[in-house]
Amino acid sequence: MRQSSSARLTAFVALSFVLVGSASARTDKHETLATVDASAIRTVLDRYRIGWLANDADAVRSTFTKDAVLIPHHGVAPVVGMAAIHEFWWPASPKTTIGRFVQIVDEIGGDGALAYVRGRSEVAWSVEDQGKIQHWHNGGNFMAILRKQADGRWLMSHLIWDDPPNQLEQ
């Protein structure tokens, strides 16, 4: 049985409405990151960097969620939660001081609740152990995932970085 032109047109129009409706529903669910949020995320990264340069562990920790995860370089096991992060980055000894920390952000993206940042960083630090001081430096790529909190603040929930083996300065 052949459909009439009118029936085919009606079916086409109905199908078009279904397709347009489903496409617009998908678009609404995947909003883009607002400019104000991208700016707030850059501020979090800057607070993180400045906290390291000031040797202020509290300032650094304040840029992370309580359940944050670090995924370090060289296959080091993930570091999960603030207590583990504190022990990983601020062990009782030796004393480590960050002397230089540069971050270059190449990309920020996400939506109204979840965001990512990709870029490069360079870090130089000194380690003092039993009166002996060594100077180190390194650089590499990083990626951070941030979650928007109920109060509107953005905090890092995951941080991953890669870099070549640390280089001792002569």
URLIN-V614194 format. One record per residue. N is the residue number from 0. RES is the residue in one small letter. SS is DSSP state (H for helix, E for strand, - for the rest). PHI is phi in whole degrees, -180 to 180 (NA if undefined). Layout:
n->N res->RES ss->SS phi->PHI
n->N res->RES ss->SS phi->PHI
This chain:
n->0 res->m ss->- phi->NA
n->1 res->r ss->- phi->-92
n->2 res->q ss->- phi->-81
n->3 res->s ss->- phi->-76
n->4 res->s ss->H phi->-58
n->5 res->s ss->H phi->-66
n->6 res->a ss->H phi->-68
n->7 res->r ss->H phi->-65
n->8 res->l ss->H phi->-64
n->9 res->t ss->H phi->-63
n->10 res->a ss->H phi->-64
n->11 res->f ss->H phi->-62
n->12 res->v ss->H phi->-63
n->13 res->a ss->H phi->-63
n->14 res->l ss->H phi->-63
n->15 res->s ss->H phi->-61
n->16 res->f ss->H phi->-63
n->17 res->v ss->H phi->-63
n->18 res->l ss->H phi->-65
n->19 res->v ss->H phi->-65
n->20 res->g ss->H phi->-62
n->21 res->s ss->H phi->-72
n->22 res->a ss->H phi->-67
n->23 res->s ss->H phi->-70
n->24 res->a ss->H phi->-65
n->25 res->r ss->H phi->-65
n->26 res->t ss->H phi->-62
n->27 res->d ss->H phi->-64
n->28 res->k ss->H phi->-75
n->29 res->h ss->- phi->-118
n->30 res->e ss->- phi->-69
n->31 res->t ss->- phi->-89
n->32 res->l ss->- phi->-72
n->33 res->a ss->- phi->-70
n->34 res->t ss->H phi->-57
n->35 res->v ss->H phi->-64
n->36 res->d ss->H phi->-71
n->37 res->a ss->H phi->-60
n->38 res->s ss->H phi->-66
n->39 res->a ss->H phi->-63
n->40 res->i ss->H phi->-67
n->41 res->r ss->H phi->-60
n->42 res->t ss->H phi->-65
n->43 res->v ss->H phi->-61
n->44 res->l ss->H phi->-63
n->45 res->d ss->H phi->-68
n->46 res->r ss->H phi->-61
n->47 res->y ss->H phi->-60
n->48 res->r ss->H phi->-64
n->49 res->i ss->H phi->-66
n->50 res->g ss->H phi->-59
n->51 res->w ss->H phi->-64
n->52 res->l ss->H phi->-65
n->53 res->a ss->- phi->-87
n->54 res->n ss->- phi->57
n->55 res->d ss->- phi->-112
n->56 res->a ss->H phi->-59
n->57 res->d ss->H phi->-63
n->58 res->a ss->H phi->-64
n->59 res->v ss->H phi->-64
n->60 res->r ss->H phi->-62
n->61 res->s ss->- phi->-69
n->62 res->t ss->- phi->-93
n->63 res->f ss->E phi->-116
n->64 res->t ss->E phi->-72
n->65 res->k ss->E phi->-63
n->66 res->d ss->E phi->-101
n->67 res->a ss->E phi->-58
n->68 res->v ss->E phi->-129
n->69 res->l ss->E phi->-100
n->70 res->i ss->E phi->-121
n->71 res->p ss->- phi->-70
n->72 res->h ss->- phi->-72
n->73 res->h ss->- phi->57
n->74 res->g ss->- phi->75
n->75 res->v ss->- phi->-62
n->76 res->a ss->- phi->-59
n->77 res->p ss->- phi->-56
n->78 res->v ss->E phi->-111
n->79 res->v ss->E phi->-115
n->80 res->g ss->- phi->91
n->81 res->m ss->H phi->-62
n->82 res->a ss->H phi->-62
n->83 res->a ss->H phi->-68
n->84 res->i ss->H phi->-64
n->85 res->h ss->H phi->-59
n->86 res->e ss->H phi->-65
n->87 res->f ss->H phi->-67
n->88 res->w ss->H phi->-90
n->89 res->w ss->- phi->-129
n->90 res->p ss->- phi->-68
n->91 res->a ss->- phi->-56
n->92 res->s ss->- phi->-155
n->93 res->p ss->- phi->-79
n->94 res->k ss->E phi->-78
n->95 res->t ss->E phi->-120
n->96 res->t ss->E phi->-128
n->97 res->i ss->E phi->-83
n->98 res->g ss->E phi->-104
n->99 res->r ss->E phi->-149
n->100 res->f ss->E phi->-150
n->101 res->v ss->E phi->-118
n->102 res->q ss->E phi->-122
n->103 res->i ss->E phi->-117
n->104 res->v ss->E phi->-88
n->105 res->d ss->E phi->-98
n->106 res->e ss->E phi->-159
n->107 res->i ss->E phi->-130
n->108 res->g ss->E phi->-152
n->109 res->g ss->E phi->137
n->110 res->d ss->- phi->-135
n->111 res->g ss->- phi->-73
n->112 res->a ss->- phi->-125
n->113 res->l ss->E phi->-136
n->114 res->a ss->E phi->-140
n->115 res->y ss->E phi->-133
n->116 res->v ss->E phi->-133
n->117 res->r ss->E phi->-128
n->118 res->g ss->E phi->-175
n->119 res->r ss->E phi->-126
n->120 res->s ss->E phi->-143
n->121 res->e ss->E phi->-132
n->122 res->v ss->E phi->-134
n->123 res->a ss->E phi->-127
n->124 res->w ss->E phi->-149
n->125 res->s ss->E phi->-121
n->126 res->v ss->E phi->-122
n->127 res->e ss->E phi->-110
n->128 res->d ss->E phi->-140
n->129 res->q ss->- phi->54
n->130 res->g ss->- phi->80
n->131 res->k ss->E phi->-100
n->132 res->i ss->E phi->-115
n->133 res->q ss->E phi->-117
n->134 res->h ss->E phi->-112
n->135 res->w ss->E phi->-128
n->136 res->h ss->E phi->-152
n->137 res->n ss->E phi->-165
n->138 res->g ss->E phi->-155
n->139 res->g ss->E phi->177
n->140 res->n ss->E phi->-96
n->141 res->f ss->E phi->-142
n->142 res->m ss->E phi->-142
n->143 res->a ss->E phi->-123
n->144 res->i ss->E phi->-111
n->145 res->l ss->E phi->-122
n->146 res->r ss->E phi->-119
n->147 res->k ss->E phi->-79
n->148 res->q ss->- phi->-85
n->149 res->a ss->- phi->-58
n->150 res->d ss->- phi->-87
n->151 res->g ss->- phi->95
n->152 res->r ss->- phi->-76
n->153 res->w ss->E phi->-99
n->154 res->l ss->E phi->-136
n->155 res->m ss->E phi->-73
n->156 res->s ss->E phi->-107
n->157 res->h ss->E phi->-144
n->158 res->l ss->E phi->-138
n->159 res->i ss->E phi->-127
n->160 res->w ss->E phi->-145
n->161 res->d ss->E phi->-130
n->162 res->d ss->E phi->-168
n->163 res->p ss->- phi->-71
n->164 res->p ss->- phi->-54
n->165 res->n ss->- phi->-55
n->166 res->q ss->E phi->-113
n->167 res->l ss->E phi->-79
n->168 res->e ss->- phi->-82
n->169 res->q ss->- phi->-92
